[in-house]
C-alpha cells in the first residue's frame, strides 16, 4: 500500500514536470513568434540620411535593415510592421510643403491614407542648424503629420534644449517631434544623440 502511494506520487510529479516543460516551451514559442518587427526607412540625396539609418540599425540590431523608401513599391509594407523608423532630410528650406526634396515628398498623402492604428512611428531628420537656423529640420514635422493622420502612435520625441537654432516647424510644444541631427555643423554630437535616442526607442517602441 505504502509502495503504491510512493509510485503514484512519483507519477504525479512526472506529469507536473511535463506540464511545466510544455508551458515553458509554449511561452518561449510565443516570445519568438510574437516579437515586434520594426522597419527603418529613409530617403536621401547625398547619402547622409542613409548613413545615419545604417548607424542607427547598428544600435537597434533587432530592427530590420534600412531600406530606401523609393524602393518600396507598395506602402502597405509599412503597415506590416509593428513599428517604423523614418529618416528624412530637409532640402526645400522655408517651404510649406514637400520640404525634404526627396522621395518622401511624393508619397506623403498616400501615407496619410494608410491605416496605421496601433503602430508606433519615430522620425529622425537631418538639417543644418547653422546655415538654415530658421528652418532647422522642418521636414520632420511634415512627415510626422501624415503618419499621425494615418493613426500611428508617434514616439521618439526629443528635447530642444540641447540644440542651437532659431526656429523649426518640427518643434511641437517644447520638444522636437523626432530626433534632429546636424551632420554639417554638429557632426561631433551625432554619435551621442543617436545612441541616446536608440535607448529611448528601446523603451518606447520595442
C-alpha positions in Angstrom: 0.0 0.0 0.0 2.8 2.4 1.0 4.8 1.5 -2.1 1.8 2.1 -4.3 1.4 5.5 -2.8 5.0 6.4 -3.5 4.6 5.3 -7.1 1.5 7.4 -7.5 3.4 10.5 -6.1 6.3 9.9 -8.5 3.9 9.5 -11.4 2.1 12.8 -10.5 5.5 14.5 -10.1 6.5 13.4 -13.6 3.2 14.7 -15.0 3.6 18.0 -13.3 7.2 18.4 -14.6 6.0 17.5 -18.1 3.2 20.1 -17.9 5.6 22.8 -16.7 8.0 21.9 -19.5 5.2 22.2 -22.1 4.1 25.5 -20.7 7.7 26.9 -20.7 8.2 25.8 -24.3 4.9 27.4 -25.3 5.9 30.7 -23.7 9.3 30.6 -25.5 7.4 29.9 -28.7 5.2 32.9 -28.2 8.1 35.2 -27.5 10.0 34.1 -30.6 7.0 34.3 -32.8 5.3 37.4 -31.4 8.3 39.7 -31.3 7.9 43.1 -32.7 9.0 43.9 -36.3 10.4 47.3 -36.8 11.4 48.7 -40.2 13.8 51.5 -40.9 13.1 53.6 -44.0 15.0 56.6 -45.4 15.3 58.9 -48.4 18.5 60.7 -49.3 20.2 62.9 -51.9 23.7 63.0 -50.5 23.8 59.7 -48.7 24.0 61.2 -45.2 20.5 60.1 -44.2 21.2 56.6 -45.3 24.4 56.6 -43.3 22.5 57.6 -40.2 20.0 54.9 -40.8 22.8 52.3 -41.0 24.4 53.6 -37.8 21.0 53.6 -36.0 20.5 50.0 -37.2 23.8 49.1 -35.6 22.3 50.3 -32.3 19.0 48.6 -32.8 20.0 45.2 -34.2 16.5 43.8 -33.6 15.2 46.1 -36.2 15.2 45.2 -39.9 17.9 46.6 -42.1 17.4 50.1 -43.5 15.5 50.5 -46.8 15.3 53.4 -49.2 11.6 54.4 -49.4 12.0 54.9 -53.2 12.5 51.1 -53.4 9.1 50.4 -51.7 6.5 49.5 -54.4 3.6 49.1 -52.0 3.2 51.4 -49.0 1.1 48.8 -47.2 4.5 47.3 -46.4 4.7 50.0 -43.7 1.5 48.7 -42.1 3.0 45.2 -42.0 5.4 46.3 -39.2 4.6 46.9 -35.6 6.9 49.9 -35.7 8.5 52.2 -38.3 11.5 54.5 -38.0 11.9 57.1 -40.8 14.8 59.2 -41.8 14.2 62.5 -43.7 16.5 65.4 -44.7 15.3 69.0 -45.3 16.3 70.4 -48.6 13.4 72.7 -49.6 14.2 75.2 -47.0 11.4 77.5 -46.0 8.8 75.6 -48.0 5.3 75.0 -46.6 5.1 71.6 -48.2 7.3 68.9 -49.8 10.1 70.2 -47.6 12.5 67.2 -47.9 13.3 67.4 -51.6 13.4 63.5 -51.6 11.1 60.6 -52.5 9.1 61.2 -49.2 7.5 64.3 -50.8 5.6 62.4 -53.5 4.1 59.8 -51.1 3.1 62.0 -48.1 -0.6 62.0 -48.9 -0.5 58.2 -49.6 1.0 57.7 -46.1 -1.9 59.8 -44.6 -4.4 57.4 -46.2 -2.9 54.3 -44.6 -4.4 52.6 -41.6 -1.5 52.6 -39.1 -3.6 52.4 -35.9 -1.7 50.8 -33.1 1.6 51.2 -35.0 4.5 53.1 -33.4 6.4 55.5 -35.6 9.6 57.5 -34.9 11.3 60.1 -37.1 14.8 61.4 -37.4 15.8 64.3 -39.6 18.9 65.9 -41.0 19.4 69.6 -41.3 21.9 72.4 -40.9 21.3 74.4 -37.7 24.0 77.0 -38.6 23.2 77.9 -42.2 19.4 77.3 -42.0 18.9 78.2 -38.4 15.3 79.5 -39.0 14.1 76.3 -40.7 16.0 73.6 -38.9 14.9 70.1 -39.8 11.5 71.3 -40.9 10.7 68.2 -43.0 10.4 66.1 -39.9 7.1 67.8 -38.9 5.6 67.3 -42.3 6.3 63.5 -42.3 5.2 63.4 -38.6 1.9 65.0 -39.5 1.0 62.5 -42.2 1.9 59.5 -40.1 -0.2 60.9 -37.3 -3.1 61.4 -39.8 -2.8 57.7 -40.6 -3.4 56.9 -36.9 0.1 56.0 -35.9 1.3 56.5 -32.4 4.2 58.9 -32.6 7.2 58.3 -30.3 10.9 59.3 -30.1 10.4 63.0 -29.2 13.5 64.8 -28.0 14.0 68.0 -26.0 15.0 71.1 -27.9 17.2 72.4 -25.1 20.4 70.8 -26.3 20.2 72.4 -29.8 21.3 75.8 -31.1 18.8 77.2 -33.7 16.3 80.0 -34.1 13.1 78.3 -35.4 11.9 74.9 -36.6 8.5 73.7 -37.7 9.4 70.4 -36.1 9.1 71.7 -32.6 5.9 70.5 -31.1 5.3 72.2 -27.7 8.7 72.1 -26.0 10.0 69.1 -28.0 11.1 68.1 -31.4 8.7 65.6 -33.0 11.7 63.3 -33.5 15.5 63.3 -33.5 17.1 66.2 -35.4 20.7 65.7 -36.4 23.2 68.1 -37.9 26.0 66.4 -39.9 27.1 69.8 -41.3 27.8 71.9 -38.2 27.5 69.5 -35.3 28.6 66.1 -36.6 30.7 65.7 -33.4 27.4 65.4 -31.4 25.7 62.9 -33.7 27.0 59.7 -32.0 25.8 60.7 -28.6 22.5 62.0 -29.8 21.9 58.8 -31.8 22.9 56.4 -29.1 20.7 58.2 -26.6 17.7 58.2 -29.0 18.3 54.5 -29.7 18.0 53.8 -25.9 14.8 55.9 -25.8 13.3 53.9 -28.7 14.1 50.6 -26.9 11.8 51.7 -24.1 9.1 53.3 -26.3 8.9 51.1 -29.4 10.4 47.7 -28.8 
